[in-house]
Amino acid sequence: MPELPDIEAYRLALDRVLRGHALLWVQLNHPFLLRSVAVPPEAALQSRVVGVHRYGKRIALEFSDDLFYVFHLMIAGRFKWKPGGGPGKPAGAVAPPARPNPKSGVLARFGFESGVLTLTEAGSRRRAGLHVVAGAAQAAAMSRGGVELLDSGTTLAHFTAALRGENHTLKRALTDPRLFSGIGNSYSDEILFAARLSPFSMSQSISDAETSRLFSAAVSVLQEWLDRLLAEAVTKFPTKVTAFRDEMHVHGKYNQPCDVCGTPIQRIRYAENECNYCPTCQTGGKVYADRALSRLLRSDWPRTVEELEKLDRPPGA
């Protein structure tokens, strides 16, 4: 699933290619993509994009008539961009292509004056969604309420309150959208490695010093990857949005040597969740087996991404 740095890269690139350009046509190719009914997607036709925003793991196009397209890419949704053909030849001005096979992975196309934005989803399950809402308040309400760790006003106190408000494994706490915004499997692995903490420690049991270390690691890891991906998105549209990157330390590195101590990276899989860690750097040399953690994970982890995304917000969010 695209996470905060990846979504911000999309946001920057979409703002660059769409801002000030009108939406000319809409083609929805899958019946389950549209998750709202109050406002039809066609209501935004001929309106210009005036902003692109991120709400947690969602990305929203804001139109001049105060309508918002709010996308959730889930695990395998991705954007593709085809720019216009030069002055007087906008790619979006041509008629939309023939409706493709529903199994092709093309969920929707949006024709703008500046080009065509395509939403695709790999695999056979259709999880990505689009809400069309009126007004900034309804768009912002799509956020799950988690702490935005890269906001300038976010402090260790905010982080600690969210972390200790419920008792979960650190891995689960970091990826819970009600608690922290925009973090998923990949960056939670990298954050916990940077903090030298076990993914299976409980959030209400770690010390104040460990909590402070985790907060610093979360901010530094997210900022490092945000800076890296935004630098690429300034000049080109993101084409490799993936959870597995060669520069990562533990995520996707199963059985490869830790680049700090040389110990083979270990992995736990449960349902649709994955946890990668270094036994030497994070768990005191202990290697966990899937069967040994099954009871803990069953009680602490939702089985699917949808279950995690549908959790109720914490009180006061």
C-alpha positions as CSV (number, residue, x, y, z in Angstrom):
1,M,0.0,0.0,0.0
2,P,1.4,3.4,-0.8
3,E,2.3,5.2,2.4
4,L,2.9,8.8,3.4
5,P,6.1,9.5,1.4
6,D,4.6,7.8,-1.7
7,I,1.3,9.6,-1.4
8,E,3.0,12.9,-1.0
9,A,5.0,12.2,-4.1
10,Y,1.8,11.5,-6.0
11,R,0.3,14.7,-4.5
12,L,3.2,16.8,-5.7
13,A,3.2,15.3,-9.2
14,L,-0.5,15.5,-9.6
15,D,-0.5,19.1,-8.4
16,R,2.2,19.9,-11.0
17,V,0.4,18.4,-14.0
18,L,-3.3,19.1,-13.1
19,R,-3.5,22.4,-11.2
20,G,-5.4,25.0,-13.3
21,H,-6.6,22.4,-15.9
22,A,-10.2,21.5,-16.5
23,L,-11.6,18.0,-16.3
24,L,-13.1,17.2,-19.7
25,W,-14.4,13.6,-19.4
26,V,-14.6,10.7,-17.0
27,Q,-14.6,7.0,-17.7
28,L,-15.3,4.6,-14.8
29,N,-14.6,1.0,-15.8
30,H,-15.4,-0.9,-12.6
31,P,-18.8,-0.8,-10.8
32,F,-17.2,-1.0,-7.3
33,L,-14.7,1.8,-7.7
34,L,-17.2,4.6,-6.8
35,R,-18.0,4.4,-3.0
36,S,-20.3,7.5,-2.8
37,V,-23.7,8.3,-4.3
38,A,-24.6,11.8,-3.2
39,V,-22.5,13.5,-5.9
40,P,-21.9,12.0,-9.3
41,P,-18.3,12.1,-10.7
42,E,-19.6,14.0,-13.8
43,A,-20.5,16.9,-11.6
44,A,-16.9,18.0,-11.7
45,L,-16.8,18.2,-15.6
46,Q,-15.4,21.5,-16.9
47,S,-14.2,22.4,-13.4
48,R,-10.5,23.2,-12.9
49,V,-8.2,21.5,-10.4
50,V,-7.3,24.1,-7.7
51,G,-5.4,21.8,-5.3
52,V,-4.3,18.3,-4.5
53,H,-4.3,17.1,-0.8
54,R,-3.4,14.1,1.3
55,Y,-5.7,12.8,4.0
56,G,-3.9,10.0,5.7
57,K,-3.4,7.4,3.0
58,R,-6.0,9.1,0.8
59,I,-5.3,11.6,-2.0
60,A,-7.8,14.2,-3.0
61,L,-8.3,16.4,-6.1
62,E,-10.0,19.7,-5.3
63,F,-12.0,21.3,-8.1
64,S,-13.0,24.9,-8.5
65,D,-16.6,24.2,-7.8
66,D,-15.7,22.9,-4.3
67,L,-16.0,19.3,-5.3
68,F,-13.4,16.7,-4.3
69,Y,-12.3,13.4,-5.8
70,V,-10.9,11.4,-2.8
71,F,-9.0,8.3,-3.8
72,H,-7.9,5.4,-1.6
73,L,-5.4,3.3,-3.5
74,M,-5.4,0.5,-0.9
75,I,-2.7,-2.1,-1.6
76,A,-2.4,-2.2,-5.4
77,G,-3.9,0.9,-6.8
78,R,-1.7,3.2,-8.8
79,F,-1.9,6.3,-10.9
80,K,-0.5,6.6,-14.5
81,W,-0.1,9.9,-16.3
82,K,-0.1,10.6,-20.1
83,P,0.6,14.2,-20.8
84,G,-0.9,16.2,-23.7
85,G,0.6,16.4,-27.1
86,G,1.8,20.0,-27.0
87,P,0.1,23.4,-27.5
88,G,-3.3,23.0,-29.0
89,K,-3.2,19.2,-28.7
90,P,-4.3,18.3,-25.2
91,A,-4.4,14.6,-24.7
92,G,-7.5,14.9,-22.6
93,A,-9.5,16.7,-25.4
94,V,-9.8,13.5,-27.4
95,A,-12.7,11.1,-26.9
96,P,-12.1,8.6,-24.1
97,P,-10.8,5.2,-25.3
98,A,-13.2,2.2,-25.7
99,R,-14.1,0.6,-22.4
100,P,-11.5,-2.0,-21.6
101,N,-11.9,-5.5,-20.3
102,P,-12.8,-5.2,-16.6
103,K,-10.0,-7.7,-15.9
104,S,-7.4,-5.5,-17.5
105,G,-6.7,-3.6,-14.3
106,V,-7.8,-0.2,-15.6
107,L,-10.3,1.1,-13.1
108,A,-10.9,4.6,-14.4
109,R,-9.6,7.3,-16.8
110,F,-9.9,11.0,-16.3
111,G,-9.3,13.3,-19.3
112,F,-7.9,16.8,-18.4
113,E,-6.8,19.6,-20.6
114,S,-3.2,18.7,-19.8
115,G,-3.5,14.9,-20.2
116,V,-5.1,11.7,-19.1
117,L,-4.9,10.3,-15.6
118,T,-5.4,6.6,-15.4
119,L,-6.2,4.6,-12.2
120,T,-5.1,1.0,-12.3
121,E,-5.1,-1.9,-9.8
122,A,-3.0,-5.0,-10.0
123,G,-4.4,-8.4,-9.1
124,S,-8.0,-9.7,-9.3
125,R,-9.4,-8.1,-6.1
126,R,-10.8,-4.6,-6.5
127,R,-10.2,-2.6,-3.4
128,A,-9.3,0.9,-4.5
129,G,-12.0,3.4,-4.1
130,L,-13.2,6.8,-5.1
131,H,-15.5,9.1,-3.1
132,V,-16.9,12.3,-4.7
133,V,-17.8,14.8,-2.0
134,A,-18.8,18.4,-1.7
135,G,-16.8,20.7,0.5
136,A,-13.4,20.6,2.2
137,A,-14.9,19.5,5.5
138,Q,-16.3,16.3,4.0
139,A,-13.0,15.6,2.2
140,A,-11.0,16.1,5.4
141,A,-13.4,13.9,7.3
142,M,-12.1,11.0,5.2
143,S,-8.9,11.0,7.2
144,R,-8.8,8.4,10.0
145,G,-7.7,11.0,12.6
146,G,-4.1,9.7,13.2
147,V,-1.3,11.9,14.3
148,E,0.6,13.5,11.4
149,L,4.2,12.9,12.5
150,L,5.7,15.3,10.1
151,D,3.5,18.3,11.0
152,S,5.6,21.0,12.7
153,G,3.4,21.1,15.7
154,T,3.6,17.4,16.5
155,T,5.5,16.8,19.7
156,L,6.7,13.8,21.7
157,A,3.8,14.3,24.0
158,H,1.3,13.9,21.0
159,F,3.2,10.8,19.9
160,T,3.2,9.3,23.4
161,A,-0.5,9.9,24.0
162,A,-1.4,8.1,20.7
163,L,1.0,5.3,21.3
164,R,-0.1,4.5,24.8
165,G,-3.8,5.2,24.4
166,E,-4.3,1.5,23.5
167,N,-2.1,-1.5,24.2
168,H,-0.9,-3.1,21.0
169,T,2.3,-4.4,19.5
170,L,4.5,-1.6,18.2
171,K,4.1,-2.9,14.7
172,R,0.3,-2.7,14.9
173,A,0.3,0.6,16.7
174,L,2.4,2.4,14.1
175,T,0.2,1.0,11.2
176,D,-3.1,1.8,12.9
177,P,-4.5,4.8,10.9
178,R,-6.5,6.0,13.9
179,L,-3.3,6.4,15.9
180,F,-0.7,7.5,13.3
181,S,-1.3,8.8,9.8
182,G,0.1,7.3,6.6
183,I,2.3,4.5,8.0
184,G,2.0,0.9,6.7
185,N,4.0,-2.3,6.6
186,S,7.1,-1.0,4.9
187,Y,7.8,2.2,6.8
188,S,6.8,0.7,10.1
189,D,9.5,-2.0,9.6
190,E,12.1,0.7,8.8
191,I,11.1,2.9,11.8
192,L,11.3,0.0,14.3
193,F,14.7,-1.0,12.9
194,A,16.0,2.6,13.2
195,A,14.7,2.7,16.8
196,R,16.3,-0.7,17.6
197,L,12.9,-1.9,19.0
198,S,11.1,-5.2,18.7
199,P,8.0,-5.1,16.5
200,F,6.3,-7.3,19.1
201,S,6.9,-5.1,22.2
202,M,3.7,-3.8,23.6
203,S,3.0,-0.1,23.3
204,Q,2.1,0.5,27.0
205,S,5.2,-1.5,28.2
206,I,8.1,0.3,26.6
207,S,10.0,2.9,28.6
208,D,10.0,6.7,28.2
209,A,13.4,6.5,26.7
210,E,12.3,3.9,24.2
211,T,9.2,5.9,23.3
212,S,11.4,9.0,22.7
213,R,13.7,6.9,20.5
214,L,10.7,5.5,18.5
215,F,9.3,9.0,17.9
216,S,12.7,10.3,16.7
217,A,13.1,7.3,14.4
218,A,9.5,7.7,13.0
219,V,10.1,11.3,12.1
220,S,13.6,10.8,10.7
221,V,12.6,7.8,8.5
222,L,9.5,9.4,7.1
223,Q,11.3,12.7,6.4
224,E,14.2,10.9,4.7
225,W,12.0,9.0,2.4
226,L,9.7,12.0,1.8
227,D,12.7,14.1,0.8
228,R,14.0,11.3,-1.5
229,L,10.7,10.7,-3.3
230,L,9.7,14.4,-3.6
231,A,13.0,15.1,-5.3
232,E,12.1,12.6,-8.0
233,A,8.5,13.8,-8.3
234,V,9.5,17.4,-8.9
235,T,10.4,16.6,-12.5
236,K,8.8,13.3,-13.3
237,F,5.5,11.5,-12.5
238,P,6.1,8.6,-10.1
239,T,6.2,5.3,-12.0
240,K,7.7,3.0,-9.4
241,V,5.5,3.2,-6.3
242,T,6.4,0.1,-4.4
243,A,6.7,-1.2,-0.8
244,F,10.0,-2.8,-1.6
245,R,13.0,-0.5,-2.2
246,D,16.6,-1.5,-2.5
247,E,17.7,1.2,-0.1
248,M,15.5,-0.1,2.7
249,H,17.2,-1.8,5.6
250,V,14.8,-4.6,6.6
251,H,11.5,-4.4,4.7
252,G,11.6,-6.9,1.8
253,K,15.1,-8.1,2.9
254,Y,14.2,-11.5,4.3
255,N,17.2,-13.7,4.7
256,Q,19.6,-11.0,3.5
257,P,22.3,-9.8,5.9
258,C,21.5,-6.8,8.1
259,D,23.6,-3.9,6.9
260,V,24.5,-3.1,10.5
261,C,25.4,-6.4,12.1
262,G,25.2,-9.0,9.2
263,T,22.5,-11.1,10.8
264,P,20.0,-12.5,8.3
265,I,16.8,-10.5,8.3
266,Q,13.8,-12.4,9.6
267,R,10.1,-12.2,8.6
268,I,6.8,-13.0,10.2
269,R,3.7,-13.2,8.0
270,Y,0.1,-13.2,9.3
271,A,-2.9,-13.0,7.0
272,E,-2.1,-9.9,4.8
273,N,0.4,-8.4,7.2
274,E,4.2,-8.8,7.1
275,C,6.9,-7.9,9.6
276,N,10.6,-7.8,8.8
277,Y,13.2,-7.3,11.6
278,C,16.8,-8.0,12.6
279,P,17.1,-10.4,15.6
280,T,20.4,-8.9,16.7
281,C,19.5,-5.2,16.4
282,Q,15.9,-5.4,17.6
283,T,15.0,-8.6,19.5
284,G,18.1,-9.4,21.6
285,G,18.9,-12.3,19.3
286,K,15.5,-14.0,19.5
287,V,14.0,-15.3,16.3
288,Y,10.3,-15.6,16.4
289,A,8.4,-18.4,14.6
290,D,5.0,-17.8,13.0
291,R,3.4,-20.5,15.1
292,A,4.8,-18.9,18.3
293,L,3.2,-15.6,17.5
294,S,-0.1,-16.8,16.1
295,R,-2.0,-16.3,19.3
296,L,-0.6,-12.8,19.8
297,L,-1.2,-11.7,16.3
298,R,-4.7,-13.1,16.2
299,S,-5.6,-11.0,19.2
300,D,-3.9,-7.8,18.0
301,W,-4.0,-7.7,14.2
302,P,-7.0,-7.4,11.9
303,R,-6.8,-10.1,9.3
304,T,-7.2,-7.8,6.3
305,V,-6.3,-4.3,5.2
306,E,-10.0,-3.5,5.0
307,E,-10.5,-4.5,8.6
308,L,-7.7,-2.2,9.7
309,E,-9.0,0.7,7.7
310,K,-12.5,0.3,9.1
311,L,-11.5,0.4,12.7
312,D,-13.4,3.1,14.7
313,R,-11.5,6.3,15.4
314,P,-10.3,6.8,19.0
315,P,-12.4,9.0,21.3
316,G,-11.9,12.7,20.5
317,A,-10.2,12.1,17.1
